[in-house]
Amino acid sequence: MSDADSQTITVPVILNGVTGRMGTNQHLIRSILAIISAGGVPFLAPATNTTATSSDPSPHSTTIMPRPILVGRSEGKLAALAAAHGLTEYTTELRPLLEQLASDAHAHAHAVYFDASSTAARFEAVKMALQVGSGGMHVYAEKPLAGSVAECVELGRLAAERGRRNGVVQDKLFLPGLRKLRGLLEEGVLGRVMSVRGEFGYTVFSGLEGEGEGEGEEGRVPQRPSWNYKREEGGGIIRDMLCHWQYLIEGLFGRIKAVSCLGATHVKQRVDEEGRTYEATADDAAYATFELEDGVVVHFNSSWCVRVRRDDLLSIQVDGTKGSAVVGLRECWVQSAKETPRIVWNPDVPPVEDYWKGWQQVESKDDEEVNAFRAQWEQFLRHVVAGTEWQHGFDQGARGVLVTETAERSWRERRWVDVPEL
């Protein structure tokens, strides 16, 4: 293919819920706008090479250029966000926008609907996007895909009937630290994995008095929206985080066989965006153990009520027969069996062993440093336009919700529960 054969394919990307923290920072600024700033997403013609990456832009490659259209509930917030980034297309009316794009044959061919709205609103919005016009939109959505497995299955059926490409955000697999861990696992550096332990979380302020230096001080502004702590609005850390742990575990270590989970609502009252105190009805901490089909034991603590004294907000230790790895969001350290010190337990004297010694930091490859959300966006856009391989469809979203529902059942029944088949 000559330079003259090169082309740019414009892809309208409807970003619903973009004024939220995650929608603005990770999806708009660090993904879509970063892709635009870099000149789009390049890929080689599928017949020649379907594995081109942004770190290897070919002069003969086709370029995918996103055209962001912002959607949200507040016109004022949308206008301010658009102005801040030199954008002009935004609306509070989702259905008319979907219908307009569906009626434009050229724009509709590759148009993408992306949903980062609240969990409670996601099912109806995604369903609308799939049903609009004669063909529906390609859809990419934050997790959880819907509020129940039944809803996830319905969305998957609609996408298949309409022939629409679909995906669910699974960003943790694209983090630099987790990509380094994948390399260790694929190379057999750790040997047979025996167990995995994960710690995730931080303190989300309640907004109540007494969170500052003095008991009489005003509460500190919460970092997360109030609906996260209202079960009736789709909140809860089990619903939020166990979808992440499902795809991370099954993407790296093996299929989940059974779950034992205990949830808790440690902070009983919080303050909402209007300064009103409300009763928290959703769990703000979860303590979950997963048994994998090959016998690996995985445990994750997830909490919005914990103070951080570890290397990162997410820290995972993987212990194998040949070595261990400790992984954060960006970094990864490994200790081989040979470098493992001989430790003798003696609680009556100060430790003489430097437990940090003997761990080697895993070096990055160039393509591992791309923002995790952007890396998955680039894959999805190539999948939409060129049909490249994609492993993060609605079926995976349904699997995440299935594991979440199993964990919630375990909590209710206070026992181990096997994960059923879809």
Phi, psi and chi 1 to 4 in degrees:
 res  aa     phi    psi   chi1   chi2   chi3   chi4
   1 MET       -  128.7 -176.9  165.3   57.9      -
   2 SER   -86.2  170.0   66.9      -      -      -
   3 ASP   -57.3  -34.3  -68.2  -14.9      -      -
   4 ALA   -66.0  -23.0      -      -      -      -
   5 ASP   -82.6  -11.7  -66.1  -35.9      -      -
   6 SER   -64.2  147.1  -60.8      -      -      -
   7 GLN  -147.3  160.9   61.0  174.0  -34.9      -
   8 THR  -114.6  127.4  -63.5      -      -      -
   9 ILE  -106.6  117.2  -61.7  174.8      -      -
  10 THR   -85.9  129.2  -61.0      -      -      -
  11 VAL  -117.1  108.8  174.5      -      -      -
  12 PRO   -63.0  128.9  -19.0   32.0      -      -
  13 VAL  -122.8  107.1  178.4      -      -      -
  14 ILE   -80.9  120.3  -60.2  170.0      -      -
  15 LEU  -109.3   97.4  -63.8  159.9      -      -
  16 ASN   -92.9  130.6 -173.0   11.8      -      -
  17 GLY    86.3   21.5      -      -      -      -
  18 VAL   -73.5  -15.7   73.1      -      -      -
  19 THR   -81.5   -8.6   56.0      -      -      -
  20 GLY   -72.4  164.4      -      -      -      -
  21 ARG   -55.7  -51.0  173.5  179.8   56.6   89.3
  22 MET   -68.3  -42.2 -169.9   70.0   72.2      -
  23 GLY   -61.5  -42.9      -      -      -      -
  24 THR   -69.6  -54.4  -65.8      -      -      -
  25 ASN   -75.6  -54.1  -65.6  -31.9      -      -
  26 GLN   -82.5  -42.4  -65.0  -68.6   10.3      -
  27 HIS   -88.2  -44.1  -67.6  -69.1      -      -
  28 LEU   -80.0  -62.4  177.0   62.5      -      -
  29 ILE   -71.4  -52.6  -64.0  174.7      -      -
  30 ARG   -86.1   -9.2  -62.8  168.6 -167.4  167.1
  31 SER  -114.9  -75.7  -65.0      -      -      -
  32 ILE   -63.6  -50.0  -62.3  -60.0      -      -
  33 LEU   -67.6  -34.4  -66.3 -178.0      -      -
  34 ALA   -65.9  -38.7      -      -      -      -
  35 ILE   -63.6  -44.6  -71.9  170.4      -      -
  36 ILE   -61.2  -45.3  -66.8  171.5      -      -
  37 SER   -61.4  -32.6  178.1      -      -      -
  38 ALA   -82.7   -0.9      -      -      -      -
  39 GLY    94.8   16.1      -      -      -      -
  40 GLY    96.7 -176.1      -      -      -      -
  41 VAL  -103.9  113.1  179.3      -      -      -
  42 PRO   -86.5  149.5   30.4  -31.6      -      -
  43 PHE  -155.5  150.4   70.6   95.2      -      -
  44 LEU   -83.4  155.7  -66.5  177.9      -      -
  45 ALA   -53.9  134.4      -      -      -      -
  46 PRO   -52.6  -34.4  -26.3   33.9      -      -
  47 ALA   -68.5  -21.9      -      -      -      -
  48 THR   -95.4  -49.7  -55.4      -      -      -
  49 ASN  -166.4  123.0 -176.7   -8.2      -      -
  50 THR  -106.0   13.3   60.2      -      -      -
  51 THR  -118.1   17.0   60.1      -      -      -
  52 ALA   -62.8  145.2      -      -      -      -
  53 THR  -123.4  168.7   65.4      -      -      -
  54 SER   -65.0  -20.0   55.9      -      -      -
  55 SER   -81.9   -4.7   62.8      -      -      -
  56 ASP  -135.5   62.6 -178.7   27.1      -      -
  57 PRO   -71.7  120.0   25.6  -31.3      -      -
  58 SER   -86.1  142.9  164.9      -      -      -
  59 PRO   -65.9  -14.6   22.1  -33.5      -      -
  60 HIS   -98.7    4.8  -56.5  -66.7      -      -
  61 SER   -81.7  150.7   64.7      -      -      -
  62 THR   -77.6  147.6  -64.6      -      -      -
  63 THR  -116.0  131.4  -61.1      -      -      -
  64 ILE   -96.6  122.8  -57.0  168.8      -      -
  65 MET  -115.9  111.7 -176.4   60.0   69.3      -
  66 PRO   -67.5  144.8  -12.3   25.6      -      -
  67 ARG  -120.0   94.6  171.3 -169.7  147.3 -157.5
  68 PRO   -73.1  135.2   24.0  -31.1      -      -
  69 ILE  -126.2  117.3  -53.4  170.1      -      -
  70 LEU   -88.3  137.9  -47.4 -173.9      -      -
  71 VAL  -133.4  138.0  177.8      -      -      -
  72 GLY  -168.3 -176.3      -      -      -      -
  73 ARG   -90.1  -23.2  -68.7  177.9  -65.2  177.6
  74 SER  -109.6  113.4  168.8      -      -      -
  75 GLU   -63.3  -36.0 -174.0  166.8   -1.1      -
  76 GLY   -63.1  -44.6      -      -      -      -
  77 LYS   -66.0  -40.2  -71.0 -178.6  179.2 -180.0
  78 LEU   -63.7  -43.6  -71.9  169.1      -      -
  79 ALA   -62.2  -42.5      -      -      -      -
  80 ALA   -66.2  -41.9      -      -      -      -
  81 LEU   -66.1  -43.2 -176.6   61.6      -      -
  82 ALA   -62.3  -45.2      -      -      -      -
  83 ALA   -62.9  -37.5      -      -      -      -
  84 ALA   -65.0  -22.9      -      -      -      -
  85 HIS  -122.3   16.8  -61.6  -75.0      -      -
  86 GLY    67.8   29.5      -      -      -      -
  87 LEU  -101.8  155.6  -56.5  175.8      -      -
  88 THR  -123.6  -16.8   58.7      -      -      -
  89 GLU  -100.8  115.9  -65.2 -174.9  -86.3      -
  90 TYR  -158.9  156.3   59.8   88.9      -      -
  91 THR  -162.3  155.6 -179.1      -      -      -
  92 THR   -98.6   -1.4   59.0      -      -      -
  93 GLU  -109.0  101.0  -59.3  -65.0  -30.4      -
  94 LEU   -72.8  -48.9  176.7   58.9      -      -
  95 ARG   -58.8  -49.1 -176.8  179.3  -70.1  -83.4
  96 PRO   -58.8  -35.2  -24.9   35.3      -      -
  97 LEU   -66.1  -45.1  172.8   60.5      -      -
  98 LEU   -60.1  -44.1  -69.9  169.9      -      -
  99 GLU   -65.3  -37.3  -68.2  173.8  -14.1      -
 100 GLN   -63.6  -47.0  175.4 -170.4  -17.1      -
 101 LEU   -67.2  -35.5  -77.6  177.1      -      -
 102 ALA   -65.1  -28.2      -      -      -      -
 103 SER   -84.7  -10.2   65.4      -      -      -
 104 ASP   -99.0  100.6 -176.7  -23.4      -      -
 105 ALA   -56.7  -40.2      -      -      -      -
 106 HIS   -68.2  -48.3  179.4   71.8      -      -
 107 ALA   -69.9  -34.9      -      -      -      -
 108 HIS   -69.7  -24.7  175.5 -106.3      -      -
 109 ALA   -53.1  -40.8      -      -      -      -
 110 HIS  -123.4   11.2  -61.9  120.0      -      -
 111 ALA   -61.4  139.0      -      -      -      -
 112 VAL  -119.5  132.2  170.2      -      -      -
 113 TYR  -101.8  125.7  169.7   73.8      -      -
 114 PHE  -116.7  133.9  172.1   71.0      -      -
 115 ASP  -117.9  116.3 -165.8  -73.8      -      -
 116 ALA  -125.1   26.4      -      -      -      -
 117 SER   -76.1 -171.2   61.5      -      -      -
 118 SER   -67.8  153.5   68.3      -      -      -
 119 THR   -56.6  -40.4  -60.1      -      -      -
 120 ALA   -64.3  -29.0      -      -      -      -
 121 ALA   -94.6   -8.4      -      -      -      -
 122 ARG   -68.3  -43.5 -176.0  162.2  -60.6  133.8
 123 PHE   -57.7  -50.1  170.3   71.7      -      -
 124 GLU   -65.9  -37.9  -68.6  -62.1  -22.8      -
 125 ALA   -68.6  -43.9      -      -      -      -
 126 VAL   -66.1  -40.7  169.8      -      -      -
 127 LYS   -60.2  -42.4 -175.4  176.5  178.8 -179.8
 128 MET   -60.9  -43.7 -175.9 -166.0  -51.5      -
 129 ALA   -64.1  -36.1      -      -      -      -
 130 LEU   -73.8  -28.3  -71.2  169.1      -      -
 131 GLN   -94.4  -12.3  -68.7  179.4  -38.6      -
 132 VAL   -65.0  140.8   68.5      -      -      -
 133 GLY    62.6 -156.3      -      -      -      -
 134 SER   -88.5  -13.9   60.0      -      -      -
 135 GLY  -131.5  -15.6      -      -      -      -
 136 GLY    74.2  174.6      -      -      -      -
 137 MET  -102.1  154.8  -61.2  -76.2  161.7      -
 138 HIS   -67.5  143.8  -56.8  -65.1      -      -
 139 VAL  -130.8  134.7  176.7      -      -      -
 140 TYR  -127.7  133.7 -173.0   40.1      -      -
 141 ALA  -139.5  150.2      -      -      -      -
 142 GLU   -67.6  164.8  -97.0  -69.2   -7.4      -
 143 LYS   -99.7  157.2   54.7   86.2 -149.0  134.4
 144 PRO   -69.3  147.2   24.3  -32.3      -      -
 145 LEU   -59.6  -37.0  174.0   59.3      -      -
 146 ALA  -156.8  179.0      -      -      -      -
 147 GLY   -82.6  -10.0      -      -      -      -
 148 SER  -152.0  161.7   69.4      -      -      -
 149 VAL   -62.7  -40.1  171.6      -      -      -
 150 ALA   -59.0  -41.2      -      -      -      -
 151 GLU   -67.4  -39.6  -70.3  179.5  -18.1      -
 152 CYS   -61.1  -44.1  -68.4      -      -      -
 153 VAL   -62.6  -39.8  170.6      -      -      -
 154 GLU   -63.4  -42.0 -178.4  176.2  -10.0      -
 155 LEU   -65.1  -39.7  -66.2  178.7      -      -
 156 GLY   -62.8  -40.0      -      -      -      -
 157 ARG   -64.2  -44.3  176.5 -175.8   57.6   79.6
 158 LEU   -61.9  -43.6  -82.5  172.1      -      -
 159 ALA   -62.8  -40.8      -      -      -      -
 160 ALA   -67.2  -43.0      -      -      -      -
 161 GLU   -62.8  -37.7  -71.5  176.0   -6.5      -
 162 ARG   -86.5   -7.4  -68.7  -63.7 -176.1  101.7
 163 GLY    67.3   32.3      -      -      -      -
 164 ARG   -95.4  133.4  -63.4  -65.3   86.6 -175.6
 165 ARG   -69.9  144.1  -56.7 -163.9 -167.6  -79.1
 166 ASN  -146.0  155.6   53.0   85.6      -      -
 167 GLY  -160.7  158.6      -      -      -      -
 168 VAL  -125.4  138.5  175.7      -      -      -
 169 VAL   -63.1  125.6  174.4      -      -      -
 170 GLN  -134.4   58.3  -61.6 -169.3  -32.9      -
 171 ASP   -62.9  -30.5   58.8  -73.6      -      -
 172 LYS   -59.3  -31.8  -60.3  -66.2 -176.2  -72.1
 173 LEU   -67.2  -18.1  -70.4  174.4      -      -
 174 PHE  -101.5    1.3  -65.4   82.8      -      -
 175 LEU   -66.8  145.3  -73.6  165.8      -      -
 176 PRO   -54.4  -44.5  -28.1   36.3      -      -
 177 GLY   -62.4  -42.7      -      -      -      -
 178 LEU   -72.4  -30.0  -86.4  -63.1      -      -
 179 ARG   -69.1  -35.5  -65.6 -178.6   70.0 -175.7
 180 LYS   -65.8  -40.9  -66.3  169.0 -171.9  173.9
 181 LEU   -62.2  -42.5  172.8   61.9      -      -
 182 ARG   -56.8  -41.1  180.0 -173.7  -66.6  -81.0
 183 GLY   -60.4  -42.9      -      -      -      -
 184 LEU   -62.3  -42.4  -64.1  178.1      -      -
 185 LEU   -65.6  -43.9  -65.7  170.4      -      -
 186 GLU   -67.2  -30.9  -69.2  176.2  -13.8      -
 187 GLU   -84.4   -5.0  -66.6  165.1   13.3      -
 188 GLY    74.7   17.6      -      -      -      -
 189 VAL   -62.3  -34.5  172.0      -      -      -
 190 LEU   -91.0   -6.4  -54.8 -177.3      -      -
 191 GLY    72.7 -150.2      -      -      -      -
 192 ARG   -77.0  124.6  177.1  177.7   56.1   82.1
 193 VAL   -71.3  132.2  172.9      -      -      -
 194 MET  -103.4  -44.2  -60.7  179.0  -69.2      -
 195 SER  -154.2  157.9   65.0      -      -      -
 196 VAL  -135.6  134.8 -179.1      -      -      -
 197 ARG  -130.3  126.7  -62.3 -173.0  -57.8  -77.2
 198 GLY  -122.6  140.6      -      -      -      -
 199 GLU  -123.9  124.6  -71.0  -78.2  -16.0      -
 200 PHE  -135.3  140.9  168.2   80.2      -      -
 201 GLY   141.2  177.8      -      -      -      -
 202 TYR  -168.6  173.2   51.0   94.4      -      -
 203 THR   -84.0  121.1  -65.2      -      -      -
 204 VAL   -98.5  115.8  176.1      -      -      -
 205 PHE   -62.6  143.9  -61.3  121.4      -      -
 206 SER   -81.6  -22.8   68.9      -      -      -
 207 GLY    90.2   -5.1      -      -      -      -
 208 LEU   -80.8  161.6  -62.9  170.9      -      -
 209 GLU   -63.8  154.2  -67.7 -177.3   -0.5      -
 210 GLY    94.5    5.4      -      -      -      -
 211 GLU   -92.3   -7.7  -68.8 -179.1  -35.1      -
 212 GLY   -92.8 -152.3      -      -      -      -
 213 GLU   -75.7  -30.8  -65.6 -179.9    0.1      -
 214 GLY  -116.3  148.4      -      -      -      -
 215 GLU   -63.5  -24.7  -75.1  -62.7  -47.4      -
 216 GLY   -90.4    0.5      -      -      -      -
 217 GLU   -73.5  157.1  -69.4 -172.9   -0.9      -
 218 GLU   -65.2  152.8  -68.5 -174.9    3.7      -
 219 GLY   -66.8  155.2      -      -      -      -
 220 ARG   -85.6  146.0  -61.7  166.2   76.8  174.7
 221 VAL   -64.9  125.8  177.7      -      -      -
 222 PRO   -61.4  145.9  -22.5   33.8      -      -
 223 GLN   -91.1   -7.8  -50.0   98.6  -62.1      -
 224 ARG  -126.6  154.2  -60.8 -176.9   67.9   92.6
 225 PRO   -67.9  153.5   23.2  -32.9      -      -
 226 SER   -64.9  -28.1   59.1      -      -      -
 227 TRP   -64.0  -21.2   71.3  -97.4      -      -
 228 ASN   -59.5  -21.5  -78.0  178.9      -      -
 229 TYR  -112.0   16.0  -54.1   93.8      -      -
 230 LYS  -121.0  110.2  -60.1  175.3 -177.9  177.8
 231 ARG   -61.7  -36.0 -174.5  168.9 -175.1   81.0
 232 GLU   -67.0  -14.2   60.9  -85.2   16.6      -
 233 GLU  -109.5   14.4  -65.1 -175.7   19.2      -
 234 GLY    90.8   12.3      -      -      -      -
 235 GLY   -81.1  178.1      -      -      -      -
 236 GLY   120.5  137.8      -      -      -      -
 237 ILE   -73.7  -25.7 -159.3  165.8      -      -
 238 ILE   -64.5  -47.7  -67.2  177.4      -      -
 239 ARG   -64.4  -33.6  -66.0 -175.2 -176.7 -174.5
 240 ASP   -78.4  -45.8 -173.6   41.5      -      -
 241 MET  -100.2  -28.2  -65.2  -49.9  -57.3      -
 242 LEU   -69.8  -23.2  -97.4   70.1      -      -
 243 CYS   -61.2  -40.3  -73.8      -      -      -
 244 HIS   -62.3  -48.2  -80.1  -55.9      -      -
 245 TRP   -66.5  -31.8  -53.6  150.2      -      -
 246 GLN   -59.3  -55.0  173.1  -89.6  -36.4      -
 247 TYR   -71.5  -30.0   70.0   71.1      -      -
 248 LEU   -66.8  -48.1 -172.0  154.2      -      -
 249 ILE   -62.8  -50.7  -68.1  167.6      -      -
 250 GLU   -74.7  -22.8  -62.6 -163.9  -25.7      -
 251 GLY   -78.9  -20.6      -      -      -      -
 252 LEU  -118.7  -35.0  -66.8  174.1      -      -
 253 PHE  -118.4  -28.5  -54.3  111.5      -      -
 254 GLY   144.3  170.9      -      -      -      -
 255 ARG   -76.3  136.9 -167.7  169.2  177.0   83.3
 256 ILE   -76.9  127.9  -62.2  169.8      -      -
 257 LYS   -96.1  -42.9  175.8 -178.2  177.2 -178.4
 258 ALA  -151.7  159.4      -      -      -      -
 259 VAL  -135.0  139.8 -178.7      -      -      -
 260 SER  -125.0  121.4  173.1      -      -      -
 261 CYS  -137.8  138.6 -178.8      -      -      -
 262 LEU  -122.0  121.1  174.6   67.2      -      -
 263 GLY  -100.6  164.5      -      -      -      -
 264 ALA  -154.3  149.3      -      -      -      -
 265 THR  -113.2   91.6  -54.7      -      -      -
 266 HIS   -76.0  -39.1  -68.5  -51.4      -      -
 267 VAL   -99.7  113.1  177.2      -      -      -
 268 LYS   -82.0  -28.6  -51.6  -62.4 -176.1 -176.3
 269 GLN  -128.9  145.8  -70.0 -173.3  -38.1      -
 270 ARG  -142.0  172.3  -67.4 -179.7  177.8  -90.0
 271 VAL  -114.9  132.5  175.8      -      -      -
 272 ASP   -89.1 -173.5   66.8   15.6      -      -
 273 GLU   -66.0  -21.2  -69.3   77.5    2.9      -
 274 GLU   -96.2    7.0  -76.8   70.9   46.1      -
 275 GLY    82.7   13.3      -      -      -      -
 276 ARG   -94.8  136.7  -62.1  172.4  -61.2 -160.9
 277 THR   -78.2  135.0  -60.4      -      -      -
 278 TYR  -135.6  159.0   65.6   93.5      -      -
 279 GLU   -82.3  127.1  -61.4  -65.7  -37.1      -
 280 ALA   -75.0  124.4      -      -      -      -
 281 THR  -110.3   -4.0   55.9      -      -      -
 282 ALA  -111.9  156.8      -      -      -      -
 283 ASP   -68.8  139.0   42.0  -71.0      -      -
 284 ASP  -114.7    6.7   53.7   22.0      -      -
 285 ALA  -152.8  148.6      -      -      -      -
 286 ALA  -145.1  136.8      -      -      -      -
 287 TYR  -123.6  101.8  -49.2   91.7      -      -
 288 ALA  -122.7  137.3      -      -      -      -
 289 THR  -119.5  134.2  -55.7      -      -      -
 290 PHE  -118.7  132.0  -53.5   86.7      -      -
 291 GLU  -101.4  123.7  179.1 -171.8    6.8      -
 292 LEU   -90.6  162.2  -53.4 -166.2      -      -
 293 GLU   -62.1  -28.5  -71.4 -177.2  -13.3      -
 294 ASP   -95.1   12.8   59.8   -1.2      -      -
 295 GLY    94.3   -7.7      -      -      -      -
 296 VAL   -64.0  138.0  176.5      -      -      -
 297 VAL  -106.2  127.9  177.0      -      -      -
 298 VAL  -124.5  132.4 -179.1      -      -      -
 299 HIS  -128.3  133.7 -177.3   82.1      -      -
 300 PHE  -128.4  127.1  -91.4   92.8      -      -
 301 ASN   -98.4  129.9  -69.3  -30.2      -      -
 302 SER  -128.2  128.6  -49.6      -      -      -
 303 SER  -153.7  139.7  177.3      -      -      -
 304 TRP  -101.5   17.6  -72.9  -39.1      -      -
 305 CYS  -131.3   30.8  -46.9      -      -      -
 306 VAL  -122.6  145.0   63.4      -      -      -
 307 ARG   -97.3  137.4  -65.7  171.6 -178.7   85.3
 308 VAL   -87.3  121.5 -179.2      -      -      -
 309 ARG  -137.7   71.8 -166.4  177.8 -171.0  -86.0
 310 ARG  -156.5  177.5   52.1 -175.4 -176.5  -89.3
 311 ASP   -68.9  -27.3  -69.8  -40.7      -      -
 312 ASP  -154.8  168.3 -144.5  -30.9      -      -
 313 LEU   -66.5  -29.7  -62.6 -176.7      -      -
 314 LEU  -117.8  123.1  171.4   63.0      -      -
 315 SER  -132.4  127.1 -179.9      -      -      -
 316 ILE  -126.9  130.2  -57.9  171.8      -      -
 317 GLN  -110.5  128.7  177.9  156.6  -23.0      -
 318 VAL  -115.3  120.2 -177.5      -      -      -
 319 ASP  -108.4  123.2  -69.3  -50.5      -      -
 320 GLY  -123.5  174.7      -      -      -      -
 321 THR   -70.2  -24.3   53.9      -      -      -
 322 LYS  -106.4   -8.0  -67.0 -177.6  178.9  179.9
 323 GLY   170.2  176.4      -      -      -      -
 324 SER  -130.7  155.5  -64.0      -      -      -
 325 ALA  -132.2  145.4      -      -      -      -
 326 VAL  -121.5  126.3  173.7      -      -      -
 327 VAL  -126.1  137.8 -171.2      -      -      -
 328 GLY  -116.3 -165.5      -      -      -      -
 329 LEU   -63.1  -35.9  -60.3  175.3      -      -
 330 ARG  -120.5  -29.6  -58.7 -167.5   60.9   81.4
 331 GLU  -110.9  160.9  -57.8  -57.8  -25.7      -
 332 CYS  -146.3  132.5  178.1      -      -      -
 333 TRP  -121.7  148.5  -66.0  -95.6      -      -
 334 VAL  -134.5  143.5   63.1      -      -      -
 335 GLN  -130.3  122.6 -176.2  177.7   81.1      -
 336 SER   -81.2  166.2   68.8      -      -      -
 337 ALA   -59.7  -37.6      -      -      -      -
 338 LYS   -64.0  -36.2 -178.6  179.3  179.0 -179.4
 339 GLU   -87.6   -2.4  -66.0  167.0  -32.7      -
 340 THR   -71.0  123.0  -57.8      -      -      -
 341 PRO   -72.5  154.6   26.7  -34.2      -      -
 342 ARG   -85.9  107.8 -177.9  177.3 -176.2  -85.6
 343 ILE  -103.9  132.4  -65.4  173.6      -      -
 344 VAL  -113.0  125.2  178.0      -      -      -
 345 TRP   -72.8  122.0  168.7 -103.9      -      -
 346 ASN  -152.0   95.0 -172.9  -13.7      -      -
 347 PRO   -75.4   -2.8   30.2  -35.7      -      -
 348 ASP   -92.0   -4.1  -61.6  -39.9      -      -
 349 VAL  -130.6  155.3  -62.2      -      -      -
 350 PRO   -61.2  148.5  -21.6   32.8      -      -
 351 PRO   -63.5  137.8   22.0  -32.4      -      -
 352 VAL  -104.1  -13.9  -64.9      -      -      -
 353 GLU   -90.4  134.0 -174.9   69.1   45.4      -
 354 ASP   -85.6  101.1 -178.9   -1.9      -      -
 355 TYR   -69.4  -13.5  -61.2  122.9      -      -
 356 TRP   -86.0  -15.9  -61.7   90.2      -      -
 357 LYS   -75.0  146.7 -173.1  178.5  179.9 -178.7
 358 GLY    89.4    1.3      -      -      -      -
 359 TRP   -98.8  129.8  -69.6   86.9      -      -
 360 GLN  -106.8  132.6  -56.9  -61.4  -42.5      -
 361 GLN   -77.1  133.3 -168.3  165.7    7.7      -
 362 VAL   -82.1  127.3  179.3      -      -      -
 363 GLU   -76.8  151.8  -65.7 -173.9    2.4      -
 364 SER   -84.1  149.1  -62.3      -      -      -
 365 LYS   -93.1  156.8  -60.6  175.5 -176.9  177.0
 366 ASP   -56.0  -41.7  -70.0  -19.1      -      -
 367 ASP   -79.0   -2.4   64.0  -12.1      -      -
 368 GLU   -85.6   -8.8  -71.0  175.3  -21.6      -
 369 GLU   -95.7   -0.1  -64.7  -55.9  -46.0      -
 370 VAL   -69.6  141.1  175.6      -      -      -
 371 ASN   -49.3  134.4  173.6  -85.1      -      -
 372 ALA   -61.3  -42.0      -      -      -      -
 373 PHE   -65.9  -41.9  -70.3   85.7      -      -
 374 ARG   -63.9  -41.8  174.8 -178.4  169.2 -177.2
 375 ALA   -59.0  -41.2      -      -      -      -
 376 GLN   -74.1  -35.7 -166.4  177.1    4.6      -
 377 TRP   -57.7  -45.0  -98.4  108.3      -      -
 378 GLU   -61.1  -42.5  -69.0 -175.4   -6.1      -
 379 GLN   -61.3  -43.8  -83.6 -162.8   13.8      -
 380 PHE   -66.7  -41.0 -177.0   68.4      -      -
 381 LEU   -63.6  -39.5  -70.3  171.6      -      -
 382 ARG   -63.8  -39.4  -71.1 -166.5 -173.5   98.0
 383 HIS   -62.1  -43.1  173.9   60.6      -      -
 384 VAL   -63.6  -48.0  166.5      -      -      -
 385 VAL   -81.7  -43.1  173.6      -      -      -
 386 ALA  -111.6   -5.1      -      -      -      -
 387 GLY    72.2   24.5      -      -      -      -
 388 THR   -66.7  163.4   51.6      -      -      -
 389 GLU   -58.1  143.2 -174.5  177.3   -8.7      -
 390 TRP  -148.5  128.7  178.3 -109.2      -      -
 391 GLN  -118.0   15.2  -59.4  173.5  -14.7      -
 392 HIS  -126.3   44.7  -48.4  -76.7      -      -
 393 GLY   -81.8 -173.9      -      -      -      -
 394 PHE   -59.9  -26.5  -77.7   -0.5      -      -
 395 ASP   -62.8  -36.8   58.0  -28.1      -      -
 396 GLN   -70.9  -36.8  -76.3  -62.6  -57.4      -
 397 GLY   -61.3  -40.6      -      -      -      -
 398 ALA   -65.2  -39.5      -      -      -      -
 399 ARG   -62.3  -39.8  177.8   75.4 -179.8  165.6
 400 GLY   -62.6  -43.2      -      -      -      -
 401 VAL   -68.5  -35.2  174.3      -      -      -
 402 LEU   -61.2  -46.4  176.9   66.2      -      -
 403 VAL   -64.9  -38.1  169.3      -      -      -
 404 THR   -62.6  -46.6  -62.9      -      -      -
 405 GLU   -62.2  -36.4  -72.4 -173.0   -6.1      -
 406 THR   -65.2  -40.0  -54.9      -      -      -
 407 ALA   -65.8  -41.0      -      -      -      -
 408 GLU   -65.6  -37.3  -69.9 -178.8  -36.1      -
 409 ARG   -65.2  -40.8  179.3 -176.9  169.9 -168.9
 410 SER   -58.5  -43.1  168.9      -      -      -
 411 TRP   -63.3  -46.3  178.3   19.8      -      -
 412 ARG   -61.6  -43.1  -72.3 -165.6  -52.1  -89.2
 413 GLU   -93.1   -5.0  -60.5  179.0    3.5      -
 414 ARG    54.4   52.9  -58.7 -178.0   66.4   81.5
 415 ARG  -160.6  168.0   67.5 -179.3 -178.1   89.0
 416 TRP   -68.1  140.5  -82.9   92.7      -      -
 417 VAL  -132.5  130.2  178.6      -      -      -
 418 ASP   -71.3  142.8  -71.7  -19.3      -      -
 419 VAL   -79.8  118.8  178.6      -      -      -
 420 PRO   -75.5  166.2   28.5  -33.7      -      -
 421 GLU   -79.3  151.3  -67.2  -60.3  -40.3      -
 422 LEU   -67.4      -  -81.4  172.0      -      -
